[in-house]
Amino acid sequence: MEDKIKEMIEQIRPYLNMDGGDIEYIKYEDNYVYIRLLGACTDCLMQDGTINDGLLTMFQEEIPEIKGIVNIPL
């Protein structure tokens, strides 16, 4: 499961990098993916939308058992 999540994060990373941001995988636990948004994404007002409408949707398409994504701030 973690390998698939990490692979998906690597697919997402270039899009975040284009806007000056980045993403770091922390862990997968109890059907939740824990990440850390970095760079420009750290203070972005669209952070919740990126996580809930973008990342979560994409992850759930590939791994339906994922219940949510949790951003662990710095």
PDB file of N, CA, C, O and CB in Angstrom:
ATOM      1  N   MET A   1       0.835  -1.195   0.000  1.00  0.00           N
ATOM      2  CA  MET A   1       0.000   0.000   0.000  1.00  0.00           C
ATOM      3  C   MET A   1       0.878   1.257   0.000  1.00  0.00           C
ATOM      4  O   MET A   1       0.647   2.185  -0.776  1.00  0.00           O
ATOM      5  CB  MET A   1      -0.949  -0.001   1.224  1.00  0.00           C
ATOM      6  N   GLU A   2       1.885   1.276   0.877  1.00  0.00           N
ATOM      7  CA  GLU A   2       2.739   2.471   0.956  1.00  0.00           C
ATOM      8  C   GLU A   2       3.465   2.726  -0.356  1.00  0.00           C
ATOM      9  O   GLU A   2       3.644   3.881  -0.742  1.00  0.00           O
ATOM     10  CB  GLU A   2       3.757   2.325   2.089  1.00  0.00           C
ATOM     11  N   ASP A   3       3.885   1.677  -1.045  1.00  0.00           N
ATOM     12  CA  ASP A   3       4.573   1.867  -2.324  1.00  0.00           C
ATOM     13  C   ASP A   3       3.663   2.545  -3.340  1.00  0.00           C
ATOM     14  O   ASP A   3       4.105   3.422  -4.082  1.00  0.00           O
ATOM     15  CB  ASP A   3       5.063   0.525  -2.874  1.00  0.00           C
ATOM     16  N   LYS A   4       2.403   2.147  -3.377  1.00  0.00           N
ATOM     17  CA  LYS A   4       1.439   2.751  -4.305  1.00  0.00           C
ATOM     18  C   LYS A   4       1.209   4.215  -3.949  1.00  0.00           C
ATOM     19  O   LYS A   4       1.131   5.063  -4.838  1.00  0.00           O
ATOM     20  CB  LYS A   4       0.099   1.980  -4.283  1.00  0.00           C
ATOM     21  N   ILE A   5       1.102   4.517  -2.666  1.00  0.00           N
ATOM     22  CA  ILE A   5       0.907   5.898  -2.213  1.00  0.00           C
ATOM     23  C   ILE A   5       2.116   6.751  -2.593  1.00  0.00           C
ATOM     24  O   ILE A   5       1.962   7.859  -3.107  1.00  0.00           O
ATOM     25  CB  ILE A   5       0.674   5.946  -0.681  1.00  0.00           C
ATOM     26  N   LYS A   6       3.305   6.237  -2.342  1.00  0.00           N
ATOM     27  CA  LYS A   6       4.525   6.980  -2.684  1.00  0.00           C
ATOM     28  C   LYS A   6       4.629   7.211  -4.185  1.00  0.00           C
ATOM     29  O   LYS A   6       5.063   8.275  -4.626  1.00  0.00           O
ATOM     30  CB  LYS A   6       5.766   6.230  -2.186  1.00  0.00           C
ATOM     31  N   GLU A   7       4.232   6.222  -4.963  1.00  0.00           N
ATOM     32  CA  GLU A   7       4.244   6.356  -6.420  1.00  0.00           C
ATOM     33  C   GLU A   7       3.287   7.463  -6.861  1.00  0.00           C
ATOM     34  O   GLU A   7       3.617   8.262  -7.737  1.00  0.00           O
ATOM     35  CB  GLU A   7       3.863   5.017  -7.091  1.00  0.00           C
ATOM     36  N   MET A   8       2.109   7.505  -6.256  1.00  0.00           N
ATOM     37  CA  MET A   8       1.138   8.536  -6.598  1.00  0.00           C
ATOM     38  C   MET A   8       1.642   9.923  -6.196  1.00  0.00           C
ATOM     39  O   MET A   8       1.429  10.896  -6.919  1.00  0.00           O
ATOM     40  CB  MET A   8      -0.204   8.244  -5.923  1.00  0.00           C
ATOM     41  N   ILE A   9       2.298  10.011  -5.062  1.00  0.00           N
ATOM     42  CA  ILE A   9       2.862  11.294  -4.624  1.00  0.00           C
ATOM     43  C   ILE A   9       3.907  11.785  -5.626  1.00  0.00           C
ATOM     44  O   ILE A   9       3.985  12.977  -5.921  1.00  0.00           O
ATOM     45  CB  ILE A   9       3.492  11.162  -3.213  1.00  0.00           C
ATOM     46  N   GLU A  10       4.703  10.859  -6.143  1.00  0.00           N
ATOM     47  CA  GLU A  10       5.705  11.244  -7.144  1.00  0.00           C
ATOM     48  C   GLU A  10       5.042  11.758  -8.421  1.00  0.00           C
ATOM     49  O   GLU A  10       5.616  12.599  -9.113  1.00  0.00           O
ATOM     50  CB  GLU A  10       6.619  10.052  -7.472  1.00  0.00           C
ATOM     51  N   GLN A  11       3.862  11.275  -8.738  1.00  0.00           N
ATOM     52  CA  GLN A  11       3.127  11.759  -9.907  1.00  0.00           C
ATOM     53  C   GLN A  11       2.555  13.156  -9.661  1.00  0.00           C
ATOM     54  O   GLN A  11       2.434  13.953 -10.591  1.00  0.00           O
ATOM     55  CB  GLN A  11       1.998  10.783 -10.266  1.00  0.00           C
ATOM     56  N   ILE A  12       2.207  13.445  -8.420  1.00  0.00           N
ATOM     57  CA  ILE A  12       1.622  14.735  -8.046  1.00  0.00           C
ATOM     58  C   ILE A  12       2.693  15.816  -7.915  1.00  0.00           C
ATOM     59  O   ILE A  12       2.456  16.971  -8.267  1.00  0.00           O
ATOM     60  CB  ILE A  12       0.848  14.605  -6.731  1.00  0.00           C
ATOM     61  N   ARG A  13       3.855  15.449  -7.415  1.00  0.00           N
ATOM     62  CA  ARG A  13       4.918  16.396  -7.087  1.00  0.00           C
ATOM     63  C   ARG A  13       5.218  17.423  -8.184  1.00  0.00           C
ATOM     64  O   ARG A  13       5.309  18.610  -7.869  1.00  0.00           O
ATOM     65  CB  ARG A  13       6.162  15.642  -6.776  1.00  0.00           C
ATOM     66  N   PRO A  14       5.376  17.036  -9.447  1.00  0.00           N
ATOM     67  CA  PRO A  14       5.696  18.044 -10.474  1.00  0.00           C
ATOM     68  C   PRO A  14       4.669  19.168 -10.577  1.00  0.00           C
ATOM     69  O   PRO A  14       5.024  20.314 -10.851  1.00  0.00           O
ATOM     70  CB  PRO A  14       5.821  17.375 -11.815  1.00  0.00           C
ATOM     71  N   TYR A  15       3.403  18.842 -10.358  1.00  0.00           N
ATOM     72  CA  TYR A  15       2.356  19.869 -10.437  1.00  0.00           C
ATOM     73  C   TYR A  15       2.470  20.860  -9.280  1.00  0.00           C
ATOM     74  O   TYR A  15       2.280  22.062  -9.468  1.00  0.00           O
ATOM     75  CB  TYR A  15       0.961  19.216 -10.435  1.00  0.00           C
ATOM     76  N   LEU A  16       2.773  20.369  -8.110  1.00  0.00           N
ATOM     77  CA  LEU A  16       2.970  21.260  -6.964  1.00  0.00           C
ATOM     78  C   LEU A  16       4.247  22.068  -7.129  1.00  0.00           C
ATOM     79  O   LEU A  16       4.293  23.244  -6.770  1.00  0.00           O
ATOM     80  CB  LEU A  16       3.017  20.458  -5.654  1.00  0.00           C
ATOM     81  N   ASN A  17       5.292  21.434  -7.676  1.00  0.00           N
ATOM     82  CA  ASN A  17       6.565  22.128  -7.903  1.00  0.00           C
ATOM     83  C   ASN A  17       6.405  23.300  -8.863  1.00  0.00           C
ATOM     84  O   ASN A  17       7.080  24.319  -8.718  1.00  0.00           O
ATOM     85  CB  ASN A  17       7.609  21.155  -8.447  1.00  0.00           C
ATOM     86  N   MET A  18       5.516  23.163  -9.842  1.00  0.00           N
ATOM     87  CA  MET A  18       5.305  24.249 -10.817  1.00  0.00           C
ATOM     88  C   MET A  18       4.805  25.523 -10.141  1.00  0.00           C
ATOM     89  O   MET A  18       5.035  26.624 -10.640  1.00  0.00           O
ATOM     90  CB  MET A  18       4.303  23.810 -11.896  1.00  0.00           C
ATOM     91  N   ASP A  19       4.122  25.374  -9.007  1.00  0.00           N
ATOM     92  CA  ASP A  19       3.610  26.536  -8.275  1.00  0.00           C
ATOM     93  C   ASP A  19       4.480  26.876  -7.069  1.00  0.00           C
ATOM     94  O   ASP A  19       4.080  27.668  -6.216  1.00  0.00           O
ATOM     95  CB  ASP A  19       2.177  26.281  -7.820  1.00  0.00           C
ATOM     96  N   GLY A  20       5.667  26.279  -6.998  1.00  0.00           N
ATOM     97  CA  GLY A  20       6.582  26.585  -5.895  1.00  0.00           C
ATOM     98  C   GLY A  20       6.346  25.762  -4.643  1.00  0.00           C
ATOM     99  O   GLY A  20       6.896  26.071  -3.585  1.00  0.00           O
ATOM    100  N   GLY A  21       5.536  24.719  -4.749  1.00  0.00           N
ATOM    101  CA  GLY A  21       5.235  23.883  -3.588  1.00  0.00           C
ATOM    102  C   GLY A  21       5.853  22.510  -3.697  1.00  0.00           C
ATOM    103  O   GLY A  21       6.548  22.197  -4.664  1.00  0.00           O
ATOM    104  N   ASP A  22       5.594  21.708  -2.706  1.00  0.00           N
ATOM    105  CA  ASP A  22       6.080  20.330  -2.699  1.00  0.00           C
ATOM    106  C   ASP A  22       5.231  19.525  -1.718  1.00  0.00           C
ATOM    107  O   ASP A  22       4.423  20.085  -0.978  1.00  0.00           O
ATOM    108  CB  ASP A  22       7.599  20.264  -2.315  1.00  0.00           C
ATOM    109  N   ILE A  23       5.419  18.225  -1.721  1.00  0.00           N
ATOM    110  CA  ILE A  23       4.675  17.328  -0.848  1.00  0.00           C
ATOM    111  C   ILE A  23       5.628  16.269  -0.315  1.00  0.00           C
ATOM    112  O   ILE A  23       6.489  15.766  -1.037  1.00  0.00           O
ATOM    113  CB  ILE A  23       3.478  16.674  -1.597  1.00  0.00           C
ATOM    114  N   GLU A  24       5.461  15.944   0.947  1.00  0.00           N
ATOM    115  CA  GLU A  24       6.283  14.924   1.589  1.00  0.00           C
ATOM    116  C   GLU A  24       5.359  13.863   2.181  1.00  0.00           C
ATOM    117  O   GLU A  24       4.395  14.191   2.873  1.00  0.00           O
ATOM    118  CB  GLU A  24       7.204  15.548   2.691  1.00  0.00           C
ATOM    119  N   TYR A  25       5.651  12.601   1.911  1.00  0.00           N
ATOM    120  CA  TYR A  25       4.901  11.493   2.494  1.00  0.00           C
ATOM    121  C   TYR A  25       5.392  11.272   3.919  1.00  0.00           C
ATOM    122  O   TYR A  25       6.599  11.202   4.154  1.00  0.00           O
ATOM    123  CB  TYR A  25       5.054  10.192   1.641  1.00  0.00           C
ATOM    124  N   ILE A  26       4.471  11.162   4.869  1.00  0.00           N
ATOM    125  CA  ILE A  26       4.820  10.908   6.263  1.00  0.00           C
ATOM    126  C   ILE A  26       4.539   9.443   6.609  1.00  0.00           C
ATOM    127  O   ILE A  26       5.449   8.709   6.993  1.00  0.00           O
ATOM    128  CB  ILE A  26       4.033  11.854   7.207  1.00  0.00           C
ATOM    129  N   LYS A  27       3.269   9.015   6.471  1.00  0.00           N
ATOM    130  CA  LYS A  27       2.920   7.631   6.795  1.00  0.00           C
ATOM    131  C   LYS A  27       1.515   7.319   6.306  1.00  0.00           C
ATOM    132  O   LYS A  27       0.760   8.209   5.914  1.00  0.00           O
ATOM    133  CB  LYS A  27       3.028   7.378   8.313  1.00  0.00           C
ATOM    134  N   TYR A  28       1.183   6.036   6.339  1.00  0.00           N
ATOM    135  CA  TYR A  28      -0.170   5.551   6.071  1.00  0.00           C
ATOM    136  C   TYR A  28      -0.586   4.760   7.293  1.00  0.00           C
ATOM    137  O   TYR A  28       0.082   3.801   7.680  1.00  0.00           O
ATOM    138  CB  TYR A  28      -0.245   4.674   4.753  1.00  0.00           C
ATOM    139  N   GLU A  29      -1.708   5.170   7.910  1.00  0.00           N
ATOM    140  CA  GLU A  29      -2.139   4.526   9.155  1.00  0.00           C
ATOM    141  C   GLU A  29      -3.657   4.606   9.270  1.00  0.00           C
ATOM    142  O   GLU A  29      -4.244   5.670   9.075  1.00  0.00           O
ATOM    143  CB  GLU A  29      -1.463   5.190  10.389  1.00  0.00           C
ATOM    144  N   ASP A  30      -4.284   3.488   9.585  1.00  0.00           N
ATOM    145  CA  ASP A  30      -5.734   3.429   9.791  1.00  0.00           C
ATOM    146  C   ASP A  30      -6.519   4.018   8.621  1.00  0.00           C
ATOM    147  O   ASP A  30      -7.509   4.722   8.818  1.00  0.00           O
ATOM    148  CB  ASP A  30      -6.103   4.161  11.066  1.00  0.00           C
ATOM    149  N   ASN A  31      -6.072   3.728   7.416  1.00  0.00           N
ATOM    150  CA  ASN A  31      -6.705   4.183   6.172  1.00  0.00           C
ATOM    151  C   ASN A  31      -6.618   5.691   5.948  1.00  0.00           C
ATOM    152  O   ASN A  31      -7.400   6.247   5.177  1.00  0.00           O
ATOM    153  CB  ASN A  31      -8.145   3.771   6.164  1.00  0.00           C
ATOM    154  N   TYR A  32      -5.685   6.348   6.609  1.00  0.00           N
ATOM    155  CA  TYR A  32      -5.412   7.773   6.390  1.00  0.00           C
ATOM    156  C   TYR A  32      -3.986   7.940   5.892  1.00  0.00           C
ATOM    157  O   TYR A  32      -3.061   7.287   6.374  1.00  0.00           O
ATOM    158  CB  TYR A  32      -5.635   8.595   7.693  1.00  0.00           C
ATOM    159  N   VAL A  33      -3.826   8.827   4.919  1.00  0.00           N
ATOM    160  CA  VAL A  33      -2.507   9.162   4.399  1.00  0.00           C
ATOM    161  C   VAL A  33      -2.067  10.451   5.076  1.00  0.00           C
ATOM    162  O   VAL A  33      -2.784  11.452   5.051  1.00  0.00           O
ATOM    163  CB  VAL A  33      -2.519   9.309   2.833  1.00  0.00           C
ATOM    164  N   TYR A  34      -0.896  10.421   5.675  1.00  0.00           N
ATOM    165  CA  TYR A  34      -0.342  11.592   6.348  1.00  0.00           C
ATOM    166  C   TYR A  34       0.752  12.170   5.463  1.00  0.00           C
ATOM    167  O   TYR A  34       1.695  11.480   5.074  1.00  0.00           O
ATOM    168  CB  TYR A  34       0.212  11.228   7.769  1.00  0.00           C
ATOM    169  N   ILE A  35       0.602  13.457   5.156  1.00  0.00           N
ATOM    170  CA  ILE A  35       1.541  14.153   4.279  1.00  0.00           C
ATOM    171  C   ILE A  35       1.960  15.460   4.936  1.00  0.00           C
ATOM    172  O   ILE A  35       1.433  15.851   5.978  1.00  0.00           O
ATOM    173  CB  ILE A  35       0.914  14.415   2.880  1.00  0.00           C
ATOM    174  N   ARG A  36       2.913  16.120   4.305  1.00  0.00           N
ATOM    175  CA  ARG A  36       3.280  17.480   4.702  1.00  0.00           C
ATOM    176  C   ARG A  36       3.409  18.277   3.410  1.00  0.00           C
ATOM    177  O   ARG A  36       4.196  17.932   2.529  1.00  0.00           O
ATOM    178  CB  ARG A  36       4.625  17.515   5.556  1.00  0.00           C
ATOM    179  N   LEU A  37       2.627  19.345   3.310  1.00  0.00           N
ATOM    180  CA  LEU A  37       2.765  20.251   2.174  1.00  0.00           C
ATOM    181  C   LEU A  37       3.883  21.234   2.495  1.00  0.00           C
ATOM    182  O   LEU A  37       3.971  21.758   3.605  1.00  0.00           O
ATOM    183  CB  LEU A  37       1.420  21.001   1.867  1.00  0.00           C
ATOM    184  N   LEU A  38       4.730  21.472   1.504  1.00  0.00           N
ATOM    185  CA  LEU A  38       5.923  22.294   1.708  1.00  0.00           C
ATOM    186  C   LEU A  38       5.969  23.446   0.708  1.00  0.00           C
ATOM    187  O   LEU A  38       5.156  23.517  -0.213  1.00  0.00           O
ATOM    188  CB  LEU A  38       7.191  21.439   1.586  1.00  0.00           C
ATOM    189  N   GLY A  39       6.928  24.342   0.905  1.00  0.00           N
ATOM    190  CA  GLY A  39       7.126  25.456  -0.009  1.00  0.00           C
ATOM    191  C   GLY A  39       5.923  26.375  -0.036  1.00  0.00           C
ATOM    192  O   GLY A  39       5.350  26.697   1.005  1.00  0.00           O
ATOM    193  N   ALA A  40       5.545  26.794  -1.233  1.00  0.00           N
ATOM    194  CA  ALA A  40       4.420  27.716  -1.390  1.00  0.00           C
ATOM    195  C   ALA A  40       3.106  27.112  -0.893  1.00  0.00           C
ATOM    196  O   ALA A  40       2.175  27.842  -0.553  1.00  0.00           O
ATOM    197  CB  ALA A  40       4.280  28.121  -2.850  1.00  0.00           C
ATOM    198  N   CYS A  41       3.033  25.791  -0.852  1.00  0.00           N
ATOM    199  CA  CYS A  41       1.806  25.119  -0.386  1.00  0.00           C
ATOM    200  C   CYS A  41       1.604  25.271   1.118  1.00  0.00           C
ATOM    201  O   CYS A  41       0.487  25.102   1.608  1.00  0.00           O
ATOM    202  CB  CYS A  41       1.848  23.635  -0.747  1.00  0.00           C
ATOM    203  N   THR A  42       2.660  25.585   1.854  1.00  0.00           N
ATOM    204  CA  THR A  42       2.584  25.675   3.308  1.00  0.00           C
ATOM    205  C   THR A  42       1.565  26.710   3.762  1.00  0.00           C
ATOM    206  O   THR A  42       0.781  26.451   4.675  1.00  0.00           O
ATOM    207  CB  THR A  42       3.945  26.010   3.880  1.00  0.00           C
ATOM    208  N   ASP A  43       1.573  27.875   3.132  1.00  0.00           N
ATOM    209  CA  ASP A  43       0.695  28.971   3.541  1.00  0.00           C
ATOM    210  C   ASP A  43      -0.420  29.268   2.543  1.00  0.00           C
ATOM    211  O   ASP A  43      -1.104  30.285   2.656  1.00  0.00           O
ATOM    212  CB  ASP A  43       1.507  30.208   3.753  1.00  0.00           C
ATOM    213  N   CYS A  44      -0.597  28.397   1.586  1.00  0.00           N
ATOM    214  CA  CYS A  44      -1.582  28.629   0.532  1.00  0.00           C
ATOM    215  C   CYS A  44      -3.005  28.563   1.089  1.00  0.00           C
ATOM    216  O   CYS A  44      -3.338  27.666   1.864  1.00  0.00           O
ATOM    217  CB  CYS A  44      -1.408  27.603  -0.597  1.00  0.00           C
ATOM    218  N   LEU A  45      -3.828  29.513   0.691  1.00  0.00           N
ATOM    219  CA  LEU A  45      -5.221  29.539   1.127  1.00  0.00           C
ATOM    220  C   LEU A  45      -6.043  28.418   0.490  1.00  0.00           C
ATOM    221  O   LEU A  45      -7.125  28.085   0.973  1.00  0.00           O
ATOM    222  CB  LEU A  45      -5.843  30.887   0.798  1.00  0.00           C
ATOM    223  N   MET A  46      -5.532  27.845  -0.586  1.00  0.00           N
ATOM    224  CA  MET A  46      -6.233  26.772  -1.294  1.00  0.00           C
ATOM    225  C   MET A  46      -5.824  25.389  -0.786  1.00  0.00           C
ATOM    226  O   MET A  46      -6.200  24.375  -1.376  1.00  0.00           O
ATOM    227  CB  MET A  46      -5.965  26.871  -2.790  1.00  0.00           C
ATOM    228  N   GLN A  47      -5.065  25.345   0.292  1.00  0.00           N
ATOM    229  CA  GLN A  47      -4.531  24.099   0.824  1.00  0.00           C
ATOM    230  C   GLN A  47      -5.609  23.052   1.088  1.00  0.00           C
ATOM    231  O   GLN A  47      -5.454  21.899   0.686  1.00  0.00           O
ATOM    232  CB  GLN A  47      -3.778  24.374   2.093  1.00  0.00           C
ATOM    233  N   ASP A  48      -6.691  23.429   1.750  1.00  0.00           N
ATOM    234  CA  ASP A  48      -7.766  22.478   2.045  1.00  0.00           C
ATOM    235  C   ASP A  48      -8.404  21.941   0.768  1.00  0.00           C
ATOM    236  O   ASP A  48      -8.706  20.752   0.670  1.00  0.00           O
ATOM    237  CB  ASP A  48      -8.831  23.139   2.920  1.00  0.00           C
ATOM    238  N   GLY A  49      -8.602  22.805  -0.187  1.00  0.00           N
ATOM    239  CA  GLY A  49      -9.170  22.371  -1.461  1.00  0.00           C
ATOM    240  C   GLY A  49      -8.237  21.435  -2.201  1.00  0.00           C
ATOM    241  O   GLY A  49      -8.676  20.447  -2.788  1.00  0.00           O
ATOM    242  N   THR A  50      -6.955  21.741  -2.173  1.00  0.00           N
ATOM    243  CA  THR A  50      -5.969  20.877  -2.819  1.00  0.00           C
ATOM    244  C   THR A  50      -5.999  19.487  -2.195  1.00  0.00           C
ATOM    245  O   THR A  50      -5.963  18.480  -2.902  1.00  0.00           O
ATOM    246  CB  THR A  50      -4.556  21.486  -2.709  1.00  0.00           C
ATOM    247  N   ILE A  51      -6.064  19.439  -0.879  1.00  0.00           N
ATOM    248  CA  ILE A  51      -6.051  18.156  -0.177  1.00  0.00           C
ATOM    249  C   ILE A  51      -7.358  17.408  -0.378  1.00  0.00           C
ATOM    250  O   ILE A  51      -7.345  16.245  -0.781  1.00  0.00           O
ATOM    251  CB  ILE A  51      -5.794  18.365   1.313  1.00  0.00           C
ATOM    252  N   ASN A  52      -8.480  18.051  -0.107  1.00  0.00           N
ATOM    253  CA  ASN A  52      -9.774  17.353  -0.111  1.00  0.00           C
ATOM    254  C   ASN A  52     -10.365  17.153  -1.502  1.00  0.00           C
ATOM    255  O   ASN A  52     -10.943  16.102  -1.778  1.00  0.00           O
ATOM    256  CB  ASN A  52     -10.754  18.112   0.728  1.00  0.00           C
ATOM    257  N   ASP A  53     -10.233  18.125  -2.368  1.00  0.00           N
ATOM    258  CA  ASP A  53     -10.847  18.018  -3.687  1.00  0.00           C
ATOM    259  C   ASP A  53      -9.909  17.418  -4.726  1.00  0.00           C
ATOM    260  O   ASP A  53     -10.358  16.785  -5.681  1.00  0.00           O
ATOM    261  CB  ASP A  53     -11.307  19.375  -4.148  1.00  0.00           C
ATOM    262  N   GLY A  54      -8.621  17.615  -4.541  1.00  0.00           N
ATOM    263  CA  GLY A  54      -7.656  17.112  -5.517  1.00  0.00           C
ATOM    264  C   GLY A  54      -7.006  15.814  -5.095  1.00  0.00           C
ATOM    265  O   GLY A  54      -7.237  14.765  -5.697  1.00  0.00           O
ATOM    266  N   LEU A  55      -6.194  15.889  -4.058  1.00  0.00           N
ATOM    267  CA  LEU A  55      -5.428  14.728  -3.628  1.00  0.00           C
ATOM    268  C   LEU A  55      -6.311  13.577  -3.174  1.00  0.00           C
ATOM    269  O   LEU A  55      -6.109  12.440  -3.601  1.00  0.00           O
ATOM    270  CB  LEU A  55      -4.497  15.114  -2.518  1.00  0.00           C
ATOM    271  N   LEU A  56      -7.279  13.849  -2.323  1.00  0.00           N
ATOM    272  CA  LEU A  56      -8.120  12.779  -1.792  1.00  0.00           C
ATOM    273  C   LEU A  56      -8.887  12.078  -2.915  1.00  0.00           C
ATOM    274  O   LEU A  56      -8.969  10.851  -2.942  1.00  0.00           O
ATOM    275  CB  LEU A  56      -9.101  13.337  -0.748  1.00  0.00           C
ATOM    276  N   THR A  57      -9.435  12.846  -3.822  1.00  0.00           N
ATOM    277  CA  THR A  57     -10.167  12.269  -4.943  1.00  0.00           C
ATOM    278  C   THR A  57      -9.265  11.365  -5.765  1.00  0.00           C
ATOM    279  O   THR A  57      -9.652  10.253  -6.125  1.00  0.00           O
ATOM    280  CB  THR A  57     -10.756  13.369  -5.825  1.00  0.00           C
ATOM    281  N   MET A  58      -8.068  11.839  -6.061  1.00  0.00           N
ATOM    282  CA  MET A  58      -7.134  11.053  -6.852  1.00  0.00           C
ATOM    283  C   MET A  58      -6.734   9.765  -6.130  1.00  0.00           C
ATOM    284  O   MET A  58      -6.721   8.687  -6.725  1.00  0.00           O
ATOM    285  CB  MET A  58      -5.895  11.881  -7.173  1.00  0.00           C
ATOM    286  N   PHE A  59      -6.410   9.891  -4.849  1.00  0.00           N
ATOM    287  CA  PHE A  59      -6.011   8.716  -4.084  1.00  0.00           C
ATOM    288  C   PHE A  59      -7.151   7.699  -3.993  1.00  0.00           C
ATOM    289  O   PHE A  59      -6.922   6.499  -4.149  1.00  0.00           O
ATOM    290  CB  PHE A  59      -5.559   9.129  -2.681  1.00  0.00           C
ATOM    291  N   GLN A  60      -8.365   8.162  -3.744  1.00  0.00           N
ATOM    292  CA  GLN A  60      -9.495   7.249  -3.587  1.00  0.00           C
ATOM    293  C   GLN A  60      -9.863   6.545  -4.889  1.00  0.00           C
ATOM    294  O   GLN A  60     -10.421   5.448  -4.858  1.00  0.00           O
ATOM    295  CB  GLN A  60     -10.695   8.003  -3.062  1.00  0.00           C
ATOM    296  N   GLU A  61      -9.561   7.155  -6.025  1.00  0.00           N
ATOM    297  CA  GLU A  61      -9.802   6.487  -7.303  1.00  0.00           C
ATOM    298  C   GLU A  61      -8.925   5.245  -7.427  1.00  0.00           C
ATOM    299  O   GLU A  61      -9.353   4.229  -7.975  1.00  0.00           O
ATOM    300  CB  GLU A  61      -9.536   7.450  -8.479  1.00  0.00           C
ATOM    301  N   GLU A  62      -7.711   5.327  -6.922  1.00  0.00           N
ATOM    302  CA  GLU A  62      -6.765   4.215  -7.007  1.00  0.00           C
ATOM    303  C   GLU A  62      -6.847   3.286  -5.802  1.00  0.00           C
ATOM    304  O   GLU A  62      -6.668   2.075  -5.934  1.00  0.00           O
ATOM    305  CB  GLU A  62      -5.355   4.745  -7.142  1.00  0.00           C
ATOM    306  N   ILE A  63      -7.117   3.850  -4.628  1.00  0.00           N
ATOM    307  CA  ILE A  63      -7.136   3.088  -3.375  1.00  0.00           C
ATOM    308  C   ILE A  63      -8.407   3.482  -2.618  1.00  0.00           C
ATOM    309  O   ILE A  63      -8.362   4.351  -1.748  1.00  0.00           O
ATOM    310  CB  ILE A  63      -5.837   3.362  -2.503  1.00  0.00           C
ATOM    311  N   PRO A  64      -9.537   2.852  -2.941  1.00  0.00           N
ATOM    312  CA  PRO A  64     -10.834   3.255  -2.374  1.00  0.00           C
ATOM    313  C   PRO A  64     -10.908   3.214  -0.851  1.00  0.00           C
ATOM    314  O   PRO A  64     -11.715   3.937  -0.266  1.00  0.00           O
ATOM    315  CB  PRO A  64     -11.902   2.381  -2.925  1.00  0.00           C
ATOM    316  N   GLU A  65     -10.102   2.399  -0.196  1.00  0.00           N
ATOM    317  CA  GLU A  65     -10.186   2.291   1.263  1.00  0.00           C
ATOM    318  C   GLU A  65      -9.602   3.486   2.011  1.00  0.00           C
ATOM    319  O   GLU A  65      -9.748   3.576   3.230  1.00  0.00           O
ATOM    320  CB  GLU A  65      -9.487   1.052   1.709  1.00  0.00           C
ATOM    321  N   ILE A  66      -8.947   4.401   1.306  1.00  0.00           N
ATOM    322  CA  ILE A  66      -8.418   5.599   1.956  1.00  0.00           C
ATOM    323  C   ILE A  66      -9.586   6.475   2.399  1.00  0.00           C
ATOM    324  O   ILE A  66     -10.449   6.835   1.598  1.00  0.00           O
ATOM    325  CB  ILE A  66      -7.463   6.384   1.000  1.00  0.00           C
ATOM    326  N   LYS A  67      -9.599   6.809   3.683  1.00  0.00           N
ATOM    327  CA  LYS A  67     -10.677   7.619   4.260  1.00  0.00           C
ATOM    328  C   LYS A  67     -10.376   9.111   4.219  1.00  0.00           C
ATOM    329  O   LYS A  67     -11.295   9.929   4.180  1.00  0.00           O
ATOM    330  CB  LYS A  67     -10.931   7.197   5.689  1.00  0.00           C
ATOM    331  N   GLY A  68      -9.098   9.467   4.228  1.00  0.00           N
ATOM    332  CA  GLY A  68      -8.768  10.883   4.237  1.00  0.00           C
ATOM    333  C   GLY A  68      -7.270  11.116   4.136  1.00  0.00           C
ATOM    334  O   GLY A  68      -6.462  10.190   4.200  1.00  0.00           O
ATOM    335  N   ILE A  69      -6.935  12.379   3.977  1.00  0.00           N
ATOM    336  CA  ILE A  69      -5.545  12.812   3.930  1.00  0.00           C
ATOM    337  C   ILE A  69      -5.360  13.845   5.021  1.00  0.00           C
ATOM    338  O   ILE A  69      -6.147  14.783   5.143  1.00  0.00           O
ATOM    339  CB  ILE A  69      -5.160  13.388   2.523  1.00  0.00           C
ATOM    340  N   VAL A  70      -4.329  13.671   5.803  1.00  0.00           N
ATOM    341  CA  VAL A  70      -4.042  14.578   6.917  1.00  0.00           C
ATOM    342  C   VAL A  70      -2.731  15.294   6.634  1.00  0.00           C
ATOM    343  O   VAL A  70      -1.693  14.660   6.444  1.00  0.00           O
ATOM    344  CB  VAL A  70      -3.972  13.806   8.276  1.00  0.00           C
ATOM    345  N   ASN A  71      -2.787  16.629   6.606  1.00  0.00           N
ATOM    346  CA  ASN A  71      -1.585  17.432   6.436  1.00  0.00           C
ATOM    347  C   ASN A  71      -0.974  17.692   7.804  1.00  0.00           C
ATOM    348  O   ASN A  71      -1.646  18.211   8.695  1.00  0.00           O
ATOM    349  CB  ASN A  71      -1.897  18.766   5.702  1.00  0.00           C
ATOM    350  N   ILE A  72       0.281  17.340   7.974  1.00  0.00           N
ATOM    351  CA  ILE A  72       1.015  17.577   9.209  1.00  0.00           C
ATOM    352  C   ILE A  72       1.890  18.811   8.974  1.00  0.00           C
ATOM    353  O   ILE A  72       2.930  18.704   8.325  1.00  0.00           O
ATOM    354  CB  ILE A  72       1.880  16.314   9.630  1.00  0.00           C
ATOM    355  N   PRO A  73       1.491  19.981   9.487  1.00  0.00           N
ATOM    356  CA  PRO A  73       2.275  21.199   9.239  1.00  0.00           C
ATOM    357  C   PRO A  73       3.650  21.140   9.927  1.00  0.00           C
ATOM    358  O   PRO A  73       3.873  20.376  10.866  1.00  0.00           O
ATOM    359  CB  PRO A  73       1.498  22.436   9.729  1.00  0.00           C
ATOM    360  N   LEU A  74       4.539  21.967   9.422  1.00  0.00           N
ATOM    361  CA  LEU A  74       5.886  22.043  10.008  1.00  0.00           C
ATOM    362  C   LEU A  74       5.845  22.524  11.439  1.00  0.00           C
ATOM    363  O   LEU A  74       6.889  22.645  12.079  1.00  0.00           O
ATOM    364  CB  LEU A  74       6.774  22.965   9.188  1.00  0.00           C
TER     365      LEU A  74
END
